[in-house]
Amino acid sequence: MALAQRGDALNRSKLKGHLEAHRQSSSSGQITCFVTQPDNVVLHVDVDGKAKGQEVLNKICTLLGIQDEADYFGLQYALSKGDLIWLNMRNRLSKQIPGSPPFKLFFKVKYFVPPYNLVLEETKHQFYLNAVQQLKLGLWDAETSLELQSRLIALMTYVQFGSFNSATTPCKYACFWSDRRAEIPHEVISMAATFHRQLTGMSVRAAQYELLRTTHEEVPAFGVYFYQILDMFGRRLLMGVGPEFVALCQTDFSFIERSGLSSTRIVVRL
């Protein structure tokens, strides 16, 4: 079953040269992995040819200083059509990933938890990067109002570009408006500007945490990953799996039905 999110809109075949790369020494008999973070920064690690997925994840988490909270994270790889699949941490890389090295992987938050449960600042930062990626792609749009979207845009703009500037800031709001939606409405630009002005003086770290808090408390699809499925009539739908519920969704990510995990029985036919 493949993720509906297709390759995170990244060009996986080129690994763009302008991306920052962190390198470790390599030697014969090792596998090279290029691991892309949600902000498009690429980490370069080498592991033994018989290495399992967990070894790559451990190296990445050590590089990022989040080894103590590594259980929240996972790695994905892309199938030939671009669909992303979670890497099994207990199996060898060479037995899972199609093609030959170097392998291209994606570092993701796999288990979204409330931000107040996070201890390490770098873990919070990684959660923030993942949340921004999902929001910019429009994957968490379901049942969110324009007012909420405007607040989130203001926070993301503040983190990336700083305090409000009437001459330059409003045109940047479109950077955080999903291509899945119609053109950004003037109403959203106006509301985002109002919220943006109120953030002056807030630290970047505080603004990142506020975005995590807001998405956790107010965005219904927070932490949900979507998978392509077919119903009994052969119609394409999505199954959303999140921290608190499983949802049946339209292909535009809107909810059809939601059910708590404790009361959900899932039957998958391959």
Secondary structure as GFF3:
##gff-version 3
##sequence-region A 1 270
A	DSSP	three_ten_helix	7	9	.	.	.	ID=ss1
A	DSSP	beta_strand	21	22	.	.	.	ID=ss2
A	DSSP	beta_strand	30	36	.	.	.	ID=ss3
A	DSSP	beta_strand	42	48	.	.	.	ID=ss4
A	DSSP	alpha_helix	53	64	.	.	.	ID=ss5
A	DSSP	three_ten_helix	67	72	.	.	.	ID=ss6
A	DSSP	beta_strand	73	78	.	.	.	ID=ss7
A	DSSP	beta_strand	84	86	.	.	.	ID=ss8
A	DSSP	three_ten_helix	93	95	.	.	.	ID=ss9
A	DSSP	beta_strand	103	109	.	.	.	ID=ss10
A	DSSP	three_ten_helix	115	117	.	.	.	ID=ss11
A	DSSP	alpha_helix	121	136	.	.	.	ID=ss12
A	DSSP	alpha_helix	146	161	.	.	.	ID=ss13
A	DSSP	three_ten_helix	170	176	.	.	.	ID=ss14
A	DSSP	alpha_helix	186	197	.	.	.	ID=ss15
A	DSSP	alpha_helix	204	218	.	.	.	ID=ss16
A	DSSP	beta_strand	225	230	.	.	.	ID=ss17
A	DSSP	beta_strand	236	241	.	.	.	ID=ss18
A	DSSP	beta_strand	245	249	.	.	.	ID=ss19
A	DSSP	beta_strand	255	260	.	.	.	ID=ss20
A	DSSP	three_ten_helix	261	263	.	.	.	ID=ss21
###
